[in-house]
Amino acid sequence: MTGKGGYFLVQEIIRIEGLECNHCVVRVGRAIASVQGVMEVDVNLEKREAVVNFEETRTNMGKIRTAIREAGYEPL
């Protein structure tokens, strides 16, 4: 997928353990969005997952997973 600026976007779906309420959704969403290179994130409480679009030249799944862990949740 190509973003508006011509960069290549990767989309990943990450299952997340510990999502129990809307506060959790906001916290995880902010943590993921704070990673440089993340362009869009959608955290779904019912599915207990996050859909993340990011520039693969600026970040990677390791950094995104670390941000989730630092927020107090476990990416599966």
PDB file of N, CA, C and O in Angstrom, chain B, residues numbered from 101:
ATOM      1  N   MET B 101       0.858  -1.172   0.000  1.00  0.00           N
ATOM      2  CA  MET B 101       0.000   0.000   0.000  1.00  0.00           C
ATOM      3  C   MET B 101       0.904   1.234   0.000  1.00  0.00           C
ATOM      4  O   MET B 101       1.871   1.296   0.758  1.00  0.00           O
ATOM      5  N   THR B 102       0.596   2.196  -0.831  1.00  0.00           N
ATOM      6  CA  THR B 102       1.385   3.419  -0.899  1.00  0.00           C
ATOM      7  C   THR B 102       0.633   4.545  -0.213  1.00  0.00           C
ATOM      8  O   THR B 102      -0.553   4.757  -0.466  1.00  0.00           O
ATOM      9  N   GLY B 103       1.336   5.275   0.668  1.00  0.00           N
ATOM     10  CA  GLY B 103       0.742   6.387   1.405  1.00  0.00           C
ATOM     11  C   GLY B 103       0.683   7.645   0.563  1.00  0.00           C
ATOM     12  O   GLY B 103       1.154   7.658  -0.575  1.00  0.00           O
ATOM     13  N   LYS B 104       0.107   8.701   1.113  1.00  0.00           N
ATOM     14  CA  LYS B 104      -0.074   9.959   0.401  1.00  0.00           C
ATOM     15  C   LYS B 104       1.243  10.592  -0.024  1.00  0.00           C
ATOM     16  O   LYS B 104       1.306  11.254  -1.060  1.00  0.00           O
ATOM     17  N   GLY B 105       2.290  10.398   0.762  1.00  0.00           N
ATOM     18  CA  GLY B 105       3.579  10.990   0.443  1.00  0.00           C
ATOM     19  C   GLY B 105       4.441  10.128  -0.454  1.00  0.00           C
ATOM     20  O   GLY B 105       5.604  10.457  -0.684  1.00  0.00           O
ATOM     21  N   GLY B 106       3.893   9.016  -0.974  1.00  0.00           N
ATOM     22  CA  GLY B 106       4.635   8.147  -1.849  1.00  0.00           C
ATOM     23  C   GLY B 106       5.420   7.066  -1.126  1.00  0.00           C
ATOM     24  O   GLY B 106       6.082   6.258  -1.778  1.00  0.00           O
ATOM     25  N   TYR B 107       5.367   7.026   0.179  1.00  0.00           N
ATOM     26  CA  TYR B 107       6.075   6.012   0.953  1.00  0.00           C
ATOM     27  C   TYR B 107       5.265   4.720   0.979  1.00  0.00           C
ATOM     28  O   TYR B 107       4.050   4.722   0.780  1.00  0.00           O
ATOM     29  N   PHE B 108       5.965   3.625   1.228  1.00  0.00           N
ATOM     30  CA  PHE B 108       5.328   2.313   1.251  1.00  0.00           C
ATOM     31  C   PHE B 108       4.819   2.009   2.653  1.00  0.00           C
ATOM     32  O   PHE B 108       5.576   2.072   3.622  1.00  0.00           O
ATOM     33  N   LEU B 109       3.529   1.678   2.760  1.00  0.00           N
ATOM     34  CA  LEU B 109       2.924   1.347   4.050  1.00  0.00           C
ATOM     35  C   LEU B 109       2.739  -0.155   4.184  1.00  0.00           C
ATOM     36  O   LEU B 109       2.384  -0.849   3.232  1.00  0.00           O
ATOM     37  N   VAL B 110       2.987  -0.626   5.377  1.00  0.00           N
ATOM     38  CA  VAL B 110       2.739  -2.014   5.732  1.00  0.00           C
ATOM     39  C   VAL B 110       1.573  -2.024   6.708  1.00  0.00           C
ATOM     40  O   VAL B 110       1.491  -1.167   7.588  1.00  0.00           O
ATOM     41  N   GLN B 111       0.674  -2.984   6.559  1.00  0.00           N
ATOM     42  CA  GLN B 111      -0.432  -3.127   7.506  1.00  0.00           C
ATOM     43  C   GLN B 111      -0.266  -4.441   8.257  1.00  0.00           C
ATOM     44  O   GLN B 111      -0.111  -5.503   7.654  1.00  0.00           O
ATOM     45  N   GLU B 112      -0.302  -4.351   9.571  1.00  0.00           N
ATOM     46  CA  GLU B 112      -0.202  -5.535  10.419  1.00  0.00           C
ATOM     47  C   GLU B 112      -1.362  -5.541  11.402  1.00  0.00           C
ATOM     48  O   GLU B 112      -1.817  -4.490  11.855  1.00  0.00           O
ATOM     49  N   ILE B 113      -1.832  -6.739  11.725  1.00  0.00           N
ATOM     50  CA  ILE B 113      -2.859  -6.909  12.750  1.00  0.00           C
ATOM     51  C   ILE B 113      -2.183  -7.572  13.944  1.00  0.00           C
ATOM     52  O   ILE B 113      -1.566  -8.629  13.813  1.00  0.00           O
ATOM     53  N   ILE B 114      -2.303  -6.944  15.100  1.00  0.00           N
ATOM     54  CA  ILE B 114      -1.642  -7.431  16.309  1.00  0.00           C
ATOM     55  C   ILE B 114      -2.699  -7.771  17.346  1.00  0.00           C
ATOM     56  O   ILE B 114      -3.463  -6.899  17.761  1.00  0.00           O
ATOM     57  N   ARG B 115      -2.752  -9.019  17.765  1.00  0.00           N
ATOM     58  CA  ARG B 115      -3.632  -9.414  18.871  1.00  0.00           C
ATOM     59  C   ARG B 115      -2.978  -8.919  20.152  1.00  0.00           C
ATOM     60  O   ARG B 115      -1.757  -8.974  20.294  1.00  0.00           O
ATOM     61  N   ILE B 116      -3.800  -8.431  21.093  1.00  0.00           N
ATOM     62  CA  ILE B 116      -3.267  -7.836  22.315  1.00  0.00           C
ATOM     63  C   ILE B 116      -3.957  -8.426  23.533  1.00  0.00           C
ATOM     64  O   ILE B 116      -5.180  -8.373  23.660  1.00  0.00           O
ATOM     65  N   GLU B 117      -3.159  -8.986  24.420  1.00  0.00           N
ATOM     66  CA  GLU B 117      -3.667  -9.538  25.666  1.00  0.00           C
ATOM     67  C   GLU B 117      -3.799  -8.422  26.695  1.00  0.00           C
ATOM     68  O   GLU B 117      -2.907  -7.584  26.829  1.00  0.00           O
ATOM     69  N   GLY B 118      -4.911  -8.414  27.418  1.00  0.00           N
ATOM     70  CA  GLY B 118      -5.105  -7.450  28.495  1.00  0.00           C
ATOM     71  C   GLY B 118      -6.052  -6.308  28.160  1.00  0.00           C
ATOM     72  O   GLY B 118      -6.338  -5.477  29.022  1.00  0.00           O
ATOM     73  N   LEU B 119      -6.545  -6.250  26.929  1.00  0.00           N
ATOM     74  CA  LEU B 119      -7.513  -5.208  26.576  1.00  0.00           C
ATOM     75  C   LEU B 119      -8.848  -5.554  27.227  1.00  0.00           C
ATOM     76  O   LEU B 119      -9.481  -6.544  26.859  1.00  0.00           O
ATOM     77  N   GLU B 120      -9.273  -4.749  28.182  1.00  0.00           N
ATOM     78  CA  GLU B 120     -10.489  -5.048  28.928  1.00  0.00           C
ATOM     79  C   GLU B 120     -11.534  -3.929  28.904  1.00  0.00           C
ATOM     80  O   GLU B 120     -12.700  -4.161  29.223  1.00  0.00           O
ATOM     81  N   CYS B 121     -11.116  -2.706  28.522  1.00  0.00           N
ATOM     82  CA  CYS B 121     -12.059  -1.575  28.594  1.00  0.00           C
ATOM     83  C   CYS B 121     -11.643  -0.498  27.595  1.00  0.00           C
ATOM     84  O   CYS B 121     -10.603  -0.606  26.945  1.00  0.00           O
ATOM     85  N   ASN B 122     -12.461   0.528  27.484  1.00  0.00           N
ATOM     86  CA  ASN B 122     -12.166   1.617  26.552  1.00  0.00           C
ATOM     87  C   ASN B 122     -10.907   2.377  26.946  1.00  0.00           C
ATOM     88  O   ASN B 122     -10.195   2.880  26.077  1.00  0.00           O
ATOM     89  N   HIS B 123     -10.623   2.467  28.234  1.00  0.00           N
ATOM     90  CA  HIS B 123      -9.388   3.119  28.689  1.00  0.00           C
ATOM     91  C   HIS B 123      -8.179   2.365  28.121  1.00  0.00           C
ATOM     92  O   HIS B 123      -7.208   2.981  27.682  1.00  0.00           O
ATOM     93  N   CYS B 124      -8.247   1.031  28.134  1.00  0.00           N
ATOM     94  CA  CYS B 124      -7.171   0.201  27.580  1.00  0.00           C
ATOM     95  C   CYS B 124      -6.977   0.499  26.096  1.00  0.00           C
ATOM     96  O   CYS B 124      -5.848   0.614  25.620  1.00  0.00           O
ATOM     97  N   VAL B 125      -8.074   0.622  25.379  1.00  0.00           N
ATOM     98  CA  VAL B 125      -8.031   0.897  23.941  1.00  0.00           C
ATOM     99  C   VAL B 125      -7.320   2.223  23.686  1.00  0.00           C
ATOM    100  O   VAL B 125      -6.456   2.311  22.814  1.00  0.00           O
ATOM    101  N   VAL B 126      -7.681   3.244  24.439  1.00  0.00           N
ATOM    102  CA  VAL B 126      -7.067   4.564  24.273  1.00  0.00           C
ATOM    103  C   VAL B 126      -5.578   4.497  24.600  1.00  0.00           C
ATOM    104  O   VAL B 126      -4.749   5.035  23.866  1.00  0.00           O
ATOM    105  N   ARG B 127      -5.246   3.839  25.700  1.00  0.00           N
ATOM    106  CA  ARG B 127      -3.852   3.746  26.132  1.00  0.00           C
ATOM    107  C   ARG B 127      -2.983   3.025  25.092  1.00  0.00           C
ATOM    108  O   ARG B 127      -1.895   3.491  24.757  1.00  0.00           O
ATOM    109  N   VAL B 128      -3.466   1.898  24.591  1.00  0.00           N
ATOM    110  CA  VAL B 128      -2.712   1.151  23.585  1.00  0.00           C
ATOM    111  C   VAL B 128      -2.624   1.947  22.281  1.00  0.00           C
ATOM    112  O   VAL B 128      -1.566   2.000  21.653  1.00  0.00           O
ATOM    113  N   GLY B 129      -3.726   2.559  21.879  1.00  0.00           N
ATOM    114  CA  GLY B 129      -3.723   3.368  20.658  1.00  0.00           C
ATOM    115  C   GLY B 129      -2.724   4.502  20.719  1.00  0.00           C
ATOM    116  O   GLY B 129      -2.016   4.758  19.746  1.00  0.00           O
ATOM    117  N   ARG B 130      -2.659   5.182  21.846  1.00  0.00           N
ATOM    118  CA  ARG B 130      -1.693   6.286  22.004  1.00  0.00           C
ATOM    119  C   ARG B 130      -0.260   5.764  22.000  1.00  0.00           C
ATOM    120  O   ARG B 130       0.630   6.385  21.420  1.00  0.00           O
ATOM    121  N   ALA B 131      -0.042   4.631  22.643  1.00  0.00           N
ATOM    122  CA  ALA B 131       1.303   4.052  22.690  1.00  0.00           C
ATOM    123  C   ALA B 131       1.783   3.696  21.282  1.00  0.00           C
ATOM    124  O   ALA B 131       2.916   4.006  20.913  1.00  0.00           O
ATOM    125  N   ILE B 132       0.930   3.054  20.507  1.00  0.00           N
ATOM    126  CA  ILE B 132       1.306   2.668  19.150  1.00  0.00           C
ATOM    127  C   ILE B 132       1.496   3.909  18.279  1.00  0.00           C
ATOM    128  O   ILE B 132       2.458   3.991  17.515  1.00  0.00           O
ATOM    129  N   ALA B 133       0.589   4.865  18.392  1.00  0.00           N
ATOM    130  CA  ALA B 133       0.664   6.081  17.576  1.00  0.00           C
ATOM    131  C   ALA B 133       1.920   6.901  17.874  1.00  0.00           C
ATOM    132  O   ALA B 133       2.365   7.680  17.031  1.00  0.00           O
ATOM    133  N   SER B 134       2.489   6.733  19.058  1.00  0.00           N
ATOM    134  CA  SER B 134       3.681   7.504  19.427  1.00  0.00           C
ATOM    135  C   SER B 134       4.951   6.989  18.751  1.00  0.00           C
ATOM    136  O   SER B 134       5.980   7.663  18.780  1.00  0.00           O
ATOM    137  N   VAL B 135       4.889   5.818  18.149  1.00  0.00           N
ATOM    138  CA  VAL B 135       6.054   5.250  17.467  1.00  0.00           C
ATOM    139  C   VAL B 135       6.245   5.984  16.139  1.00  0.00           C
ATOM    140  O   VAL B 135       5.328   6.044  15.320  1.00  0.00           O
ATOM    141  N   GLN B 136       7.440   6.542  15.931  1.00  0.00           N
ATOM    142  CA  GLN B 136       7.703   7.237  14.673  1.00  0.00           C
ATOM    143  C   GLN B 136       7.539   6.287  13.502  1.00  0.00           C
ATOM    144  O   GLN B 136       8.056   5.170  13.519  1.00  0.00           O
ATOM    145  N   GLY B 137       6.823   6.731  12.496  1.00  0.00           N
ATOM    146  CA  GLY B 137       6.586   5.914  11.313  1.00  0.00           C
ATOM    147  C   GLY B 137       5.210   5.272  11.284  1.00  0.00           C
ATOM    148  O   GLY B 137       4.767   4.800  10.237  1.00  0.00           O
ATOM    149  N   VAL B 138       4.524   5.249  12.431  1.00  0.00           N
ATOM    150  CA  VAL B 138       3.151   4.739  12.457  1.00  0.00           C
ATOM    151  C   VAL B 138       2.246   5.821  11.880  1.00  0.00           C
ATOM    152  O   VAL B 138       2.231   6.956  12.356  1.00  0.00           O
ATOM    153  N   MET B 139       1.503   5.458  10.862  1.00  0.00           N
ATOM    154  CA  MET B 139       0.652   6.424  10.176  1.00  0.00           C
ATOM    155  C   MET B 139      -0.801   6.339  10.631  1.00  0.00           C
ATOM    156  O   MET B 139      -1.513   7.343  10.636  1.00  0.00           O
ATOM    157  N   GLU B 140      -1.239   5.143  11.011  1.00  0.00           N
ATOM    158  CA  GLU B 140      -2.639   4.966  11.419  1.00  0.00           C
ATOM    159  C   GLU B 140      -2.736   3.739  12.311  1.00  0.00           C
ATOM    160  O   GLU B 140      -2.070   2.729  12.081  1.00  0.00           O
ATOM    161  N   VAL B 141      -3.581   3.844  13.338  1.00  0.00           N
ATOM    162  CA  VAL B 141      -3.817   2.707  14.225  1.00  0.00           C
ATOM    163  C   VAL B 141      -5.294   2.673  14.587  1.00  0.00           C
ATOM    164  O   VAL B 141      -5.913   3.707  14.842  1.00  0.00           O
ATOM    165  N   ASP B 142      -5.843   1.471  14.603  1.00  0.00           N
ATOM    166  CA  ASP B 142      -7.232   1.262  15.004  1.00  0.00           C
ATOM    167  C   ASP B 142      -7.252   0.095  15.980  1.00  0.00           C
ATOM    168  O   ASP B 142      -6.994  -1.046  15.595  1.00  0.00           O
ATOM    169  N   VAL B 143      -7.560   0.378  17.245  1.00  0.00           N
ATOM    170  CA  VAL B 143      -7.604  -0.655  18.273  1.00  0.00           C
ATOM    171  C   VAL B 143      -9.056  -1.058  18.480  1.00  0.00           C
ATOM    172  O   VAL B 143      -9.920  -0.206  18.686  1.00  0.00           O
ATOM    173  N   ASN B 144      -9.322  -2.355  18.424  1.00  0.00           N
ATOM    174  CA  ASN B 144     -10.678  -2.879  18.541  1.00  0.00           C
ATOM    175  C   ASN B 144     -10.801  -3.695  19.816  1.00  0.00           C
ATOM    176  O   ASN B 144     -10.149  -4.730  19.960  1.00  0.00           O
ATOM    177  N   LEU B 145     -11.640  -3.231  20.748  1.00  0.00           N
ATOM    178  CA  LEU B 145     -11.813  -3.899  22.033  1.00  0.00           C
ATOM    179  C   LEU B 145     -12.439  -5.278  21.870  1.00  0.00           C
ATOM    180  O   LEU B 145     -11.978  -6.240  22.484  1.00  0.00           O
ATOM    181  N   GLU B 146     -13.471  -5.388  21.059  1.00  0.00           N
ATOM    182  CA  GLU B 146     -14.162  -6.670  20.884  1.00  0.00           C
ATOM    183  C   GLU B 146     -13.244  -7.750  20.324  1.00  0.00           C
ATOM    184  O   GLU B 146     -13.278  -8.899  20.766  1.00  0.00           O
ATOM    185  N   LYS B 147     -12.430  -7.373  19.354  1.00  0.00           N
ATOM    186  CA  LYS B 147     -11.519  -8.345  18.739  1.00  0.00           C
ATOM    187  C   LYS B 147     -10.211  -8.473  19.515  1.00  0.00           C
ATOM    188  O   LYS B 147      -9.434  -9.401  19.293  1.00  0.00           O
ATOM    189  N   ARG B 148      -9.979  -7.526  20.429  1.00  0.00           N
ATOM    190  CA  ARG B 148      -8.731  -7.464  21.194  1.00  0.00           C
ATOM    191  C   ARG B 148      -7.510  -7.469  20.263  1.00  0.00           C
ATOM    192  O   ARG B 148      -6.581  -8.266  20.390  1.00  0.00           O
ATOM    193  N   GLU B 149      -7.580  -6.519  19.318  1.00  0.00           N
ATOM    194  CA  GLU B 149      -6.496  -6.407  18.360  1.00  0.00           C
ATOM    195  C   GLU B 149      -6.330  -4.970  17.891  1.00  0.00           C
ATOM    196  O   GLU B 149      -7.212  -4.128  18.064  1.00  0.00           O
ATOM    197  N   ALA B 150      -5.173  -4.716  17.293  1.00  0.00           N
ATOM    198  CA  ALA B 150      -4.892  -3.405  16.701  1.00  0.00           C
ATOM    199  C   ALA B 150      -4.501  -3.618  15.246  1.00  0.00           C
ATOM    200  O   ALA B 150      -3.720  -4.515  14.926  1.00  0.00           O
ATOM    201  N   VAL B 151      -5.046  -2.791  14.376  1.00  0.00           N
ATOM    202  CA  VAL B 151      -4.636  -2.763  12.974  1.00  0.00           C
ATOM    203  C   VAL B 151      -3.732  -1.538  12.840  1.00  0.00           C
ATOM    204  O   VAL B 151      -4.142  -0.411  13.117  1.00  0.00           O
ATOM    205  N   VAL B 152      -2.503  -1.782  12.412  1.00  0.00           N
ATOM    206  CA  VAL B 152      -1.501  -0.714  12.370  1.00  0.00           C
ATOM    207  C   VAL B 152      -0.965  -0.569  10.956  1.00  0.00           C
ATOM    208  O   VAL B 152      -0.546  -1.546  10.335  1.00  0.00           O
ATOM    209  N   ASN B 153      -0.981   0.663  10.452  1.00  0.00           N
ATOM    210  CA  ASN B 153      -0.359   1.000   9.168  1.00  0.00           C
ATOM    211  C   ASN B 153       0.886   1.814   9.470  1.00  0.00           C
ATOM    212  O   ASN B 153       0.817   2.832  10.159  1.00  0.00           O
ATOM    213  N   PHE B 154       2.034   1.364   8.949  1.00  0.00           N
ATOM    214  CA  PHE B 154       3.273   2.070   9.251  1.00  0.00           C
ATOM    215  C   PHE B 154       4.217   2.045   8.053  1.00  0.00           C
ATOM    216  O   PHE B 154       4.111   1.199   7.165  1.00  0.00           O
ATOM    217  N   GLU B 155       5.148   3.009   8.059  1.00  0.00           N
ATOM    218  CA  GLU B 155       6.173   3.086   7.029  1.00  0.00           C
ATOM    219  C   GLU B 155       7.280   2.116   7.403  1.00  0.00           C
ATOM    220  O   GLU B 155       7.920   2.267   8.443  1.00  0.00           O
ATOM    221  N   GLU B 156       7.504   1.129   6.561  1.00  0.00           N
ATOM    222  CA  GLU B 156       8.502   0.116   6.897  1.00  0.00           C
ATOM    223  C   GLU B 156       9.927   0.655   6.881  1.00  0.00           C
ATOM    224  O   GLU B 156      10.828   0.027   7.437  1.00  0.00           O
ATOM    225  N   THR B 157      10.144   1.798   6.257  1.00  0.00           N
ATOM    226  CA  THR B 157      11.493   2.378   6.255  1.00  0.00           C
ATOM    227  C   THR B 157      11.767   3.170   7.529  1.00  0.00           C
ATOM    228  O   THR B 157      12.915   3.521   7.799  1.00  0.00           O
ATOM    229  N   ARG B 158      10.719   3.459   8.325  1.00  0.00           N
ATOM    230  CA  ARG B 158      10.892   4.277   9.528  1.00  0.00           C
ATOM    231  C   ARG B 158      10.690   3.508  10.824  1.00  0.00           C
ATOM    232  O   ARG B 158      11.155   3.948  11.876  1.00  0.00           O
ATOM    233  N   THR B 159      10.012   2.379  10.774  1.00  0.00           N
ATOM    234  CA  THR B 159       9.790   1.611  11.997  1.00  0.00           C
ATOM    235  C   THR B 159       9.595   0.144  11.651  1.00  0.00           C
ATOM    236  O   THR B 159       9.615  -0.245  10.483  1.00  0.00           O
ATOM    237  N   ASN B 160       9.408  -0.658  12.685  1.00  0.00           N
ATOM    238  CA  ASN B 160       9.212  -2.090  12.464  1.00  0.00           C
ATOM    239  C   ASN B 160       8.325  -2.651  13.567  1.00  0.00           C
ATOM    240  O   ASN B 160       7.992  -1.959  14.529  1.00  0.00           O
ATOM    241  N   MET B 161       7.952  -3.908  13.413  1.00  0.00           N
ATOM    242  CA  MET B 161       7.046  -4.529  14.388  1.00  0.00           C
ATOM    243  C   MET B 161       7.677  -4.635  15.771  1.00  0.00           C
ATOM    244  O   MET B 161       6.964  -4.583  16.773  1.00  0.00           O
ATOM    245  N   GLY B 162       8.969  -4.778  15.847  1.00  0.00           N
ATOM    246  CA  GLY B 162       9.628  -4.844  17.141  1.00  0.00           C
ATOM    247  C   GLY B 162       9.409  -3.585  17.961  1.00  0.00           C
ATOM    248  O   GLY B 162       9.127  -3.660  19.157  1.00  0.00           O
ATOM    249  N   LYS B 163       9.538  -2.431  17.327  1.00  0.00           N
ATOM    250  CA  LYS B 163       9.330  -1.153  18.018  1.00  0.00           C
ATOM    251  C   LYS B 163       7.868  -0.985  18.434  1.00  0.00           C
ATOM    252  O   LYS B 163       7.578  -0.474  19.515  1.00  0.00           O
ATOM    253  N   ILE B 164       6.963  -1.415  17.577  1.00  0.00           N
ATOM    254  CA  ILE B 164       5.538  -1.305  17.884  1.00  0.00           C
ATOM    255  C   ILE B 164       5.174  -2.231  19.046  1.00  0.00           C
ATOM    256  O   ILE B 164       4.444  -1.834  19.955  1.00  0.00           O
ATOM    257  N   ARG B 165       5.681  -3.453  19.015  1.00  0.00           N
ATOM    258  CA  ARG B 165       5.424  -4.402  20.110  1.00  0.00           C
ATOM    259  C   ARG B 165       6.015  -3.894  21.430  1.00  0.00           C
ATOM    260  O   ARG B 165       5.407  -4.065  22.487  1.00  0.00           O
ATOM    261  N   THR B 166       7.179  -3.278  21.373  1.00  0.00           N
ATOM    262  CA  THR B 166       7.787  -2.703  22.577  1.00  0.00           C
ATOM    263  C   THR B 166       6.907  -1.605  23.157  1.00  0.00           C
ATOM    264  O   THR B 166       6.733  -1.529  24.374  1.00  0.00           O
ATOM    265  N   ALA B 167       6.352  -0.759  22.304  1.00  0.00           N
ATOM    266  CA  ALA B 167       5.470   0.317  22.773  1.00  0.00           C
ATOM    267  C   ALA B 167       4.234  -0.263  23.465  1.00  0.00           C
ATOM    268  O   ALA B 167       3.782   0.274  24.477  1.00  0.00           O
ATOM    269  N   ILE B 168       3.693  -1.341  22.931  1.00  0.00           N
ATOM    270  CA  ILE B 168       2.524  -1.990  23.545  1.00  0.00           C
ATOM    271  C   ILE B 168       2.897  -2.538  24.918  1.00  0.00           C
ATOM    272  O   ILE B 168       2.155  -2.358  25.883  1.00  0.00           O
ATOM    273  N   ARG B 169       4.046  -3.207  25.007  1.00  0.00           N
ATOM    274  CA  ARG B 169       4.497  -3.754  26.299  1.00  0.00           C
ATOM    275  C   ARG B 169       4.739  -2.648  27.319  1.00  0.00           C
ATOM    276  O   ARG B 169       4.381  -2.787  28.488  1.00  0.00           O
ATOM    277  N   GLU B 170       5.345  -1.552  26.876  1.00  0.00           N
ATOM    278  CA  GLU B 170       5.617  -0.433  27.783  1.00  0.00           C
ATOM    279  C   GLU B 170       4.336   0.212  28.289  1.00  0.00           C
ATOM    280  O   GLU B 170       4.331   0.839  29.348  1.00  0.00           O
ATOM    281  N   ALA B 171       3.248   0.060  27.536  1.00  0.00           N
ATOM    282  CA  ALA B 171       1.945   0.572  27.973  1.00  0.00           C
ATOM    283  C   ALA B 171       1.270  -0.388  28.946  1.00  0.00           C
ATOM    284  O   ALA B 171       0.231  -0.062  29.519  1.00  0.00           O
ATOM    285  N   GLY B 172       1.861  -1.580  29.137  1.00  0.00           N
ATOM    286  CA  GLY B 172       1.337  -2.526  30.102  1.00  0.00           C
ATOM    287  C   GLY B 172       0.506  -3.665  29.533  1.00  0.00           C
ATOM    288  O   GLY B 172      -0.245  -4.317  30.259  1.00  0.00           O
ATOM    289  N   TYR B 173       0.640  -3.906  28.226  1.00  0.00           N
ATOM    290  CA  TYR B 173      -0.135  -4.947  27.563  1.00  0.00           C
ATOM    291  C   TYR B 173       0.806  -5.894  26.831  1.00  0.00           C
ATOM    292  O   TYR B 173       1.974  -5.577  26.608  1.00  0.00           O
ATOM    293  N   GLU B 174       0.286  -7.051  26.463  1.00  0.00           N
ATOM    294  CA  GLU B 174       1.140  -8.054  25.813  1.00  0.00           C
ATOM    295  C   GLU B 174       0.670  -8.299  24.385  1.00  0.00           C
ATOM    296  O   GLU B 174      -0.437  -8.791  24.166  1.00  0.00           O
ATOM    297  N   PRO B 175       1.527  -7.950  23.401  1.00  0.00           N
ATOM    298  CA  PRO B 175       1.192  -8.290  22.012  1.00  0.00           C
ATOM    299  C   PRO B 175       1.391  -9.777  21.786  1.00  0.00           C
ATOM    300  O   PRO B 175       2.396 -10.350  22.209  1.00  0.00           O
ATOM    301  N   LEU B 176       0.434 -10.397  21.120  1.00  0.00           N
ATOM    302  CA  LEU B 176       0.520 -11.839  20.869  1.00  0.00           C
ATOM    303  C   LEU B 176       0.958 -12.125  19.448  1.00  0.00           C
ATOM    304  O   LEU B 176       1.083 -13.287  19.063  1.00  0.00           O
TER     305      LEU B 176
END
